[in-house]
């Protein structure tokens, strides 16, 4: 049995209880060493075989899983954040399906949530932003044409960019060329929730300068939109005394 587990954004205590229990029981752990906090491996029991997938190909990962599963061992495939976001798990699941190997998924706290917590930020402020676009800039991995940075920016929604900190100059220039104001609030969060976390607020024009000044080229999220620095917003109707809900009557009724 293979358990795909979301490790959370970085801090050791932000893995879920279920995820931690899977780690404690695992006979084999394959973890994304380039991104997962190695401190989480302290949960592993004595004798657990641990493999760093940063040095492995997909076929090599599947070979380890196939051998361990054939020996009746419990396997954890430990991914950073939540495995459903840029986790490359579909290709692994398809391979396991072909082999008839059972698996399940334990969700994790995504780094885009960790970044919001680091900034004390709410993504969905009434009258400011009610939508969040999670995306990446194209690079060595292509992005579907319909999901180009320019197309998505037309919505004016809050945008969270994964895997894009290596070229903030191109990101900034393309967003501005697509119509976003150079004064649009931005934030860049390096290694959200880790001990060496760094976070900076800026605007779209100064984003490249801030990233360069602080030596941020990877392992960082970029947030673009008014939710980063809201000038004004309406309070939620949920707690408005005049608003009726399924649990209480409002004063206006």
Residue frames as qw, qx, qy, qz and C-alpha x, y, z in Angstrom:
[[0.000, 0.888, 0.459, 0.000, 0.00, 0.00, 0.00],
 [0.415, 0.195, 0.008, 0.889, 1.25, 3.45, -0.92],
 [0.141, -0.842, -0.439, 0.281, 0.23, 6.56, 0.99],
 [0.343, 0.511, 0.102, 0.782, 0.76, 9.85, -0.83],
 [0.415, -0.700, -0.431, 0.389, 1.17, 12.34, 2.00],
 [0.185, 0.847, 0.038, 0.497, 1.23, 16.13, 1.95],
 [0.621, -0.094, -0.430, 0.649, 4.08, 17.27, 4.18],
 [0.183, -0.898, -0.298, 0.266, 2.72, 20.78, 4.59],
 [0.339, 0.928, -0.044, 0.148, 4.49, 24.04, 3.75],
 [0.442, 0.599, -0.500, 0.443, 7.63, 23.45, 5.79],
 [0.333, -0.517, 0.544, -0.572, 7.22, 23.65, 9.55],
 [0.198, 0.101, -0.973, 0.061, 7.44, 20.19, 11.10],
 [0.167, 0.275, 0.780, -0.537, 4.27, 20.66, 13.14],
 [0.474, 0.390, -0.021, -0.790, 2.15, 21.62, 10.13],
 [0.279, 0.052, -0.899, -0.335, 1.83, 18.10, 8.80],
 [0.698, -0.312, -0.160, -0.624, -1.61, 16.59, 9.45],
 [0.613, -0.374, 0.619, -0.319, -2.15, 14.05, 12.23],
 [0.933, 0.252, 0.221, -0.131, -3.00, 11.42, 9.62],
 [0.608, 0.709, -0.327, 0.142, 0.12, 12.21, 7.63],
 [0.141, -0.663, 0.659, -0.326, 2.32, 11.93, 10.72],
 [0.796, -0.158, 0.514, -0.278, 0.75, 8.58, 11.60],
 [0.886, 0.464, -0.013, -0.011, 1.51, 7.25, 8.13],
 [0.329, 0.749, -0.515, 0.255, 5.13, 8.36, 8.50],
 [0.434, -0.523, 0.638, -0.361, 5.43, 6.65, 11.88],
 [0.857, 0.028, 0.470, -0.210, 4.12, 3.34, 10.51],
 [0.676, 0.668, -0.247, -0.188, 5.95, 3.36, 7.17],
 [0.882, -0.188, 0.310, 0.301, 8.48, 0.71, 6.24],
 [0.536, 0.174, 0.346, 0.750, 9.63, 2.79, 3.28],
 [0.072, 0.869, 0.230, -0.432, 9.55, 6.58, 2.84],
 [0.520, 0.301, 0.362, 0.713, 10.24, 8.27, -0.49],
 [0.100, -0.842, -0.311, 0.430, 10.41, 12.02, 0.06],
 [0.464, 0.792, 0.126, 0.376, 10.94, 15.06, -2.15],
 [0.682, -0.381, -0.168, 0.601, 14.28, 16.06, -0.65],
 [0.322, 0.299, 0.156, 0.885, 14.57, 19.28, -2.59],
 [0.262, -0.507, -0.179, -0.802, 11.50, 20.73, -0.86],
 [0.737, -0.533, -0.378, -0.173, 10.34, 18.66, 2.12],
 [0.268, -0.769, 0.449, -0.367, 11.67, 19.58, 5.56],
 [0.596, 0.217, -0.765, 0.111, 14.01, 16.68, 6.48],
 [0.199, -0.261, 0.644, -0.691, 12.99, 17.18, 10.12],
 [0.795, -0.020, 0.003, -0.606, 9.80, 15.29, 9.30],
 [0.741, 0.237, -0.627, -0.030, 11.85, 12.15, 8.86],
 [0.061, -0.340, 0.740, -0.576, 12.38, 12.07, 12.61],
 [0.749, -0.051, 0.223, -0.622, 8.93, 10.45, 12.68],
 [0.749, 0.291, -0.559, -0.205, 10.24, 7.40, 10.86],
 [0.876, -0.428, 0.183, -0.123, 10.54, 4.21, 12.87],
 [0.330, -0.602, 0.698, 0.205, 13.82, 2.39, 13.33],
 [0.505, 0.008, 0.824, 0.258, 14.72, 0.36, 10.27],
 [0.510, 0.754, 0.333, -0.245, 12.58, 2.40, 7.87],
 [0.585, 0.095, 0.424, 0.685, 14.20, 2.69, 4.44],
 [0.105, 0.853, 0.182, -0.477, 14.35, 6.32, 3.33],
 [0.575, 0.247, 0.471, 0.622, 14.88, 7.48, -0.26],
 [0.017, 0.630, 0.026, -0.776, 15.35, 11.03, -1.56],
 [0.621, 0.561, 0.538, 0.101, 13.40, 11.36, -4.81],
 [0.126, 0.917, -0.154, -0.345, 15.29, 14.52, -5.79],
 [0.133, -0.565, 0.746, 0.326, 17.96, 12.16, -7.13],
 [0.451, 0.133, 0.881, 0.044, 15.58, 9.68, -8.74],
 [0.255, 0.008, -0.549, -0.796, 13.64, 9.38, -11.99],
 [0.728, -0.075, 0.066, -0.678, 9.98, 8.39, -12.11],
 [0.845, 0.137, -0.500, -0.132, 10.90, 4.84, -13.15],
 [0.383, 0.253, -0.726, 0.513, 13.33, 4.57, -10.24],
 [0.387, -0.186, 0.424, -0.798, 10.67, 5.71, -7.78],
 [0.845, 0.026, -0.122, -0.520, 8.19, 3.18, -9.13],
 [0.694, 0.243, -0.668, 0.118, 10.81, 0.41, -8.97],
 [0.047, 0.231, -0.703, 0.671, 11.33, 1.11, -5.24],
 [0.609, -0.049, 0.246, -0.753, 7.57, 1.08, -4.68],
 [0.832, 0.161, -0.406, -0.341, 7.06, -2.11, -6.69],
 [0.518, 0.229, -0.763, 0.312, 9.75, -3.98, -4.75],
 [0.116, -0.151, 0.624, -0.758, 8.52, -2.77, -1.34],
 [0.701, 0.011, 0.061, -0.710, 4.88, -3.48, -2.13],
 [0.778, 0.182, -0.576, -0.171, 5.81, -6.97, -3.29],
 [0.393, 0.127, -0.768, 0.489, 7.33, -7.52, 0.15],
 [0.411, -0.647, -0.639, -0.063, 4.12, -6.40, 1.82],
 [0.388, -0.217, -0.300, 0.844, 5.59, -3.16, 3.14],
 [0.042, 0.896, 0.408, -0.170, 3.82, 0.11, 3.92],
 [0.510, 0.173, 0.208, 0.816, 5.12, 2.93, 1.74],
 [0.004, 0.865, 0.286, -0.412, 4.83, 6.70, 2.14],
 [0.482, 0.422, 0.278, 0.716, 5.40, 8.99, -0.81],
 [0.269, -0.721, -0.329, 0.547, 6.01, 12.31, 0.95],
 [0.358, 0.579, 0.323, 0.657, 5.34, 15.44, -1.11],
 [0.178, -0.092, -0.260, 0.945, 5.74, 19.07, -0.15],
 [0.345, 0.029, 0.004, -0.938, 2.65, 21.16, 0.65],
 [0.757, 0.218, 0.443, -0.427, -0.44, 19.46, -0.70],
 [0.471, -0.136, 0.765, 0.418, 0.34, 16.74, -3.26],
 [0.475, 0.648, 0.593, 0.050, -2.45, 17.85, -5.59],
 [0.190, 0.972, -0.023, -0.133, -0.66, 21.13, -6.40],
 [0.391, 0.768, -0.506, 0.031, 2.42, 20.72, -8.63],
 [0.651, -0.460, 0.584, -0.154, 3.05, 17.36, -6.97],
 [0.416, 0.424, -0.732, -0.334, 3.41, 15.28, -10.17],
 [0.462, -0.127, 0.806, -0.346, 1.30, 12.57, -8.52],
 [0.790, 0.372, 0.081, -0.481, -0.97, 11.72, -11.45],
 [0.590, 0.535, -0.593, -0.116, 1.86, 10.06, -13.38],
 [0.037, -0.321, 0.886, -0.331, 2.79, 8.05, -10.30],
 [0.624, 0.118, 0.536, -0.556, -0.81, 6.96, -9.73],
 [0.765, 0.464, -0.213, -0.391, -1.15, 5.89, -13.35],
 [0.380, 0.468, -0.795, 0.070, 1.97, 3.75, -13.01],
 [0.258, -0.141, 0.829, -0.476, 0.63, 2.19, -9.80],
 [0.744, 0.273, 0.210, -0.572, -2.71, 1.52, -11.50],
 [0.670, 0.486, -0.512, -0.230, -0.87, -0.34, -14.26],
 [0.268, 0.334, -0.862, 0.271, 0.89, -2.45, -11.62],
 [0.650, -0.441, -0.563, -0.257, -2.25, -3.07, -9.58],
 [0.419, -0.062, -0.563, 0.710, -0.74, -1.40, -6.50],
 [0.248, -0.814, -0.521, -0.072, -3.21, 0.23, -4.09],
 [0.339, 0.104, -0.201, 0.913, -2.75, 3.81, -2.92],
 [0.142, -0.854, -0.500, 0.015, -4.50, 6.67, -1.15],
 [0.310, 0.518, -0.050, 0.796, -3.86, 10.38, -0.63],
 [0.401, -0.669, -0.447, 0.437, -3.54, 12.38, 2.57],
 [0.245, 0.860, 0.142, 0.425, -3.91, 16.12, 1.87],
 [0.584, -0.258, -0.256, 0.726, -1.55, 18.69, 3.30],
 [0.035, -0.890, -0.173, 0.421, -1.41, 22.41, 4.04],
 [0.657, 0.581, 0.186, 0.443, -0.31, 24.10, 0.83],
 [0.494, -0.159, -0.082, 0.851, 2.46, 26.67, 0.83],
 [0.016, -0.483, -0.290, -0.826, 0.04, 29.26, -0.57],
 [0.571, -0.719, -0.345, -0.193, -1.83, 28.96, 2.74],
 [0.717, -0.375, -0.173, 0.561, 1.46, 29.11, 4.64],
 [0.342, 0.232, 0.125, 0.902, 2.39, 32.27, 2.76],
 [0.284, -0.678, -0.327, -0.594, -0.94, 33.91, 3.64],
 [0.703, -0.635, -0.292, 0.134, -0.39, 33.04, 7.30],
 [0.635, -0.114, -0.062, 0.762, 3.10, 34.53, 7.18],
 [0.126, 0.291, 0.189, 0.929, 1.66, 37.79, 5.83],
 [0.137, 0.401, 0.640, -0.640, -1.48, 37.80, 8.03],
 [0.239, 0.186, -0.431, -0.850, -3.33, 37.98, 4.72],
 [0.570, 0.347, 0.673, -0.320, -6.89, 37.02, 3.77],
 [0.230, 0.006, 0.703, 0.673, -7.18, 36.12, 0.10],
 [0.065, -0.515, -0.740, -0.428, -10.96, 36.54, -0.10],
 [0.049, -0.334, -0.379, 0.862, -11.89, 39.99, 1.16],
 [0.290, 0.727, 0.621, -0.045, -15.39, 41.21, 0.23],
 [0.280, 0.946, 0.107, -0.123, -15.29, 43.92, -2.48],
 [0.143, -0.777, 0.546, 0.279, -11.54, 43.36, -2.92],
 [0.329, 0.361, -0.830, -0.268, -11.02, 39.79, -4.07],
 [0.808, -0.090, 0.359, -0.458, -13.23, 36.72, -4.05],
 [0.948, 0.316, -0.035, 0.007, -11.12, 34.54, -6.32],
 [0.390, -0.695, 0.558, 0.233, -7.59, 33.16, -6.15],
 [0.826, 0.518, -0.208, -0.080, -5.75, 31.95, -9.23],
 [0.648, -0.525, 0.515, 0.198, -2.99, 29.47, -8.47],
 [0.780, 0.625, -0.005, 0.029, -0.63, 29.25, -11.41],
 [0.653, -0.424, 0.318, 0.542, 2.95, 29.36, -12.60],
 [0.303, 0.787, -0.291, -0.452, 4.89, 31.18, -15.28],
 [0.942, 0.334, 0.000, 0.040, 5.96, 29.10, -18.24],
 [0.210, -0.765, 0.588, 0.159, 9.58, 28.02, -18.36],
 [0.033, 0.309, -0.925, -0.219, 11.12, 24.64, -19.06],
 [0.174, 0.374, 0.905, -0.102, 7.64, 23.30, -18.39],
 [0.076, -0.273, -0.444, -0.850, 5.02, 24.72, -20.74],
 [0.262, 0.316, 0.576, -0.707, 1.71, 26.24, -19.65],
 [0.344, 0.537, 0.743, 0.201, -1.48, 25.63, -21.69],
 [0.181, 0.289, 0.262, 0.903, -2.12, 28.60, -23.99],
 [0.351, -0.681, -0.450, -0.459, -5.54, 29.24, -22.46],
 [0.650, -0.700, -0.225, 0.191, -3.83, 29.57, -19.07],
 [0.544, 0.401, -0.115, 0.728, -1.14, 32.00, -20.13],
 [0.317, -0.338, -0.398, 0.792, -0.12, 34.60, -17.60],
 [0.087, -0.001, -0.198, -0.976, -1.65, 37.28, -19.82],
 [0.439, -0.351, -0.654, -0.506, -5.01, 35.50, -20.14],
 [0.521, -0.474, -0.661, 0.258, -5.36, 34.85, -16.43],
 [0.264, -0.204, -0.259, 0.906, -4.35, 38.38, -15.46],
 [0.172, -0.322, -0.415, -0.834, -7.39, 39.77, -17.34],
 [0.488, -0.559, -0.665, -0.082, -9.61, 38.57, -14.49],
 [0.092, -0.690, 0.222, -0.682, -8.03, 41.00, -12.04],
 [0.852, -0.472, -0.196, -0.118, -8.17, 38.29, -9.37],
 [0.436, -0.732, 0.523, -0.003, -5.54, 37.62, -6.75],
 [0.837, 0.415, -0.358, -0.007, -2.80, 35.56, -8.36],
 [0.643, -0.610, 0.462, 0.028, -0.43, 33.19, -6.57],
 [0.653, 0.619, -0.429, -0.077, 2.61, 32.14, -8.58],
 [0.861, -0.355, 0.342, 0.120, 4.40, 28.91, -7.81],
 [0.785, 0.027, 0.421, 0.453, 7.74, 27.99, -9.40],
 [0.401, 0.813, 0.239, 0.348, 8.26, 31.48, -10.81],
 [0.395, -0.887, 0.046, 0.235, 10.70, 33.18, -8.43],
 [0.708, -0.161, 0.363, 0.584, 13.63, 32.53, -10.74],
 [0.282, 0.252, 0.402, 0.834, 12.60, 35.24, -13.19],
 [0.029, -0.698, -0.542, 0.467, 10.64, 37.94, -11.37],
 [0.017, -0.432, 0.251, 0.866, 11.72, 40.51, -13.95],
 [0.138, -0.078, -0.777, -0.609, 9.94, 38.67, -16.77],
 [0.142, -0.533, -0.823, 0.135, 6.94, 38.03, -14.54],
 [0.061, -0.633, -0.279, 0.719, 6.65, 41.71, -13.64],
 [0.046, 0.315, -0.432, -0.844, 7.11, 42.93, -17.20],
 [0.127, -0.213, -0.866, -0.434, 4.56, 40.52, -18.64],
 [0.112, -0.616, -0.727, 0.280, 1.90, 41.34, -16.04],
 [0.022, -0.605, -0.074, 0.793, 2.37, 45.09, -16.56],
 [0.074, 0.176, -0.631, -0.752, 2.27, 44.64, -20.35],
 [0.129, -0.358, -0.902, -0.203, -0.96, 42.66, -19.92],
 [0.237, -0.657, -0.327, -0.637, -2.59, 45.61, -18.18],
 [0.636, -0.603, -0.405, 0.261, -1.85, 45.21, -14.49],
 [0.030, -0.967, 0.111, -0.230, -0.81, 48.49, -12.91],
 [0.577, 0.382, -0.534, 0.486, 2.83, 48.71, -11.88],
 [0.222, -0.440, 0.462, -0.738, 1.52, 49.81, -8.48],
 [0.837, -0.234, -0.363, -0.336, -0.39, 46.55, -7.96],
 [0.499, -0.636, 0.524, -0.270, 0.47, 45.25, -4.47],
 [0.805, 0.252, -0.537, -0.003, 2.69, 42.16, -4.39],
 [0.598, -0.640, 0.456, -0.156, 4.35, 39.94, -1.84],
 [0.689, 0.381, -0.615, 0.030, 7.14, 37.43, -2.12],
 [0.716, -0.539, 0.345, -0.279, 7.45, 34.77, 0.57],
 [0.469, 0.487, -0.735, 0.052, 10.54, 32.60, 0.72],
 [0.420, 0.003, -0.877, 0.234, 10.19, 29.20, 2.45],
 [0.503, -0.476, -0.032, -0.721, 6.90, 30.02, 4.17],
 [0.829, -0.486, 0.000, -0.276, 6.70, 28.62, 7.75],
 [0.843, 0.124, -0.323, 0.412, 10.33, 27.40, 7.73],
 [0.559, -0.641, -0.163, 0.501, 12.74, 28.76, 10.38],
 [0.359, -0.258, 0.272, 0.855, 14.53, 30.80, 7.69],
 [0.262, 0.744, 0.600, 0.134, 11.32, 32.22, 6.21],
 [0.176, -0.246, 0.069, 0.951, 11.59, 35.62, 4.54],
 [0.212, 0.707, 0.670, 0.084, 8.66, 37.78, 3.47],
 [0.174, -0.250, 0.097, 0.947, 8.46, 41.10, 1.69],
 [0.345, 0.767, 0.517, -0.160, 5.66, 43.35, 0.45],
 [0.229, -0.289, 0.363, 0.856, 6.25, 45.48, -2.61],
 [0.598, 0.572, 0.174, -0.533, 4.50, 46.35, -5.86],
 [0.880, 0.378, 0.273, 0.088, 4.65, 44.89, -9.33],
 [0.424, 0.857, -0.223, 0.189, 7.28, 47.36, -10.50],
 [0.143, -0.752, 0.589, -0.260, 9.65, 46.83, -7.57],
 [0.963, -0.150, 0.154, -0.164, 9.17, 43.05, -7.33],
 [0.855, 0.370, -0.213, 0.294, 12.36, 42.15, -9.30],
 [0.153, 0.690, -0.419, 0.569, 14.44, 44.57, -7.24],
 [0.637, -0.513, 0.359, -0.450, 13.14, 43.18, -3.93],
 [0.999, 0.014, 0.040, -0.022, 13.76, 39.59, -5.02],
 [0.696, 0.510, -0.280, 0.420, 17.30, 40.35, -6.21],
 [0.097, -0.719, 0.391, -0.567, 18.19, 42.42, -3.13],
 [0.670, -0.413, 0.467, -0.402, 17.20, 39.52, -0.86],
 [0.048, 0.388, -0.903, -0.179, 18.73, 36.76, -3.01],
 [0.648, 0.196, 0.622, -0.392, 15.41, 35.04, -3.68],
 [0.289, 0.386, -0.656, -0.581, 15.52, 32.87, -6.78],
 [0.530, -0.085, -0.805, -0.254, 13.62, 29.73, -5.77],
 [0.366, -0.337, -0.805, 0.324, 11.48, 28.13, -3.05],
 [0.049, 0.270, 0.288, -0.917, 9.29, 31.22, -2.93],
 [0.204, 0.651, 0.723, 0.112, 5.72, 32.17, -3.75],
 [0.072, -0.007, 0.106, 0.992, 4.72, 35.43, -5.38],
 [0.095, 0.648, 0.727, -0.207, 1.31, 36.91, -4.60],
 [0.094, 0.073, 0.278, 0.953, -0.12, 39.62, -6.84],
 [0.219, -0.601, -0.651, -0.409, -3.30, 41.58, -6.14],
 [0.202, -0.630, 0.076, -0.746, -5.06, 44.12, -3.99],
 [0.824, -0.489, -0.259, -0.122, -5.66, 41.57, -1.23],
 [0.711, 0.071, -0.336, 0.614, -1.97, 41.97, -0.32],
 [0.193, -0.147, -0.279, 0.929, -2.49, 45.60, 0.73],
 [0.018, -0.671, -0.684, -0.286, -6.25, 46.34, 0.77],
 [0.061, 0.257, -0.115, 0.958, -7.07, 50.03, 1.12],
 [0.509, -0.040, 0.336, -0.792, -10.67, 49.31, 2.15],
 [0.273, -0.079, -0.924, -0.256, -13.08, 46.40, 2.23],
 [0.637, -0.373, -0.107, -0.666, -16.59, 45.54, 3.36],
 [0.334, -0.301, 0.810, -0.377, -17.02, 43.42, 6.46],
 [0.145, -0.076, -0.961, -0.223, -18.41, 39.92, 6.04],
 [0.563, -0.298, -0.218, -0.740, -22.21, 39.65, 6.04],
 [0.653, -0.140, -0.742, 0.055, -21.88, 36.45, 8.05],
 [0.422, -0.302, -0.587, 0.621, -21.34, 38.35, 11.29],
 [0.113, -0.271, -0.104, -0.950, -23.43, 41.41, 10.46],
 [0.185, 0.187, 0.750, -0.606, -26.14, 41.74, 13.16],
 [0.534, 0.386, 0.083, -0.747, -28.67, 42.62, 10.48],
 [0.465, 0.342, -0.710, -0.404, -27.95, 39.54, 8.37],
 [0.854, -0.145, 0.294, -0.403, -30.08, 36.42, 8.81],
 [0.224, 0.416, -0.871, -0.134, -28.34, 33.05, 8.63],
 [0.709, -0.150, -0.639, -0.256, -29.43, 29.46, 9.18],
 [0.550, -0.166, -0.665, 0.476, -28.37, 29.82, 12.82],
 [0.134, -0.483, -0.430, 0.751, -29.70, 33.23, 13.86],
 [0.235, 0.815, 0.492, 0.195, -32.13, 35.93, 12.80],
 [0.380, 0.210, -0.010, 0.901, -30.85, 39.32, 11.83],
 [0.028, -0.450, -0.452, 0.770, -32.07, 42.52, 13.44],
 [0.227, 0.228, -0.307, -0.896, -33.47, 43.68, 10.09],
 [0.303, -0.170, -0.858, -0.379, -35.93, 40.76, 9.83]]
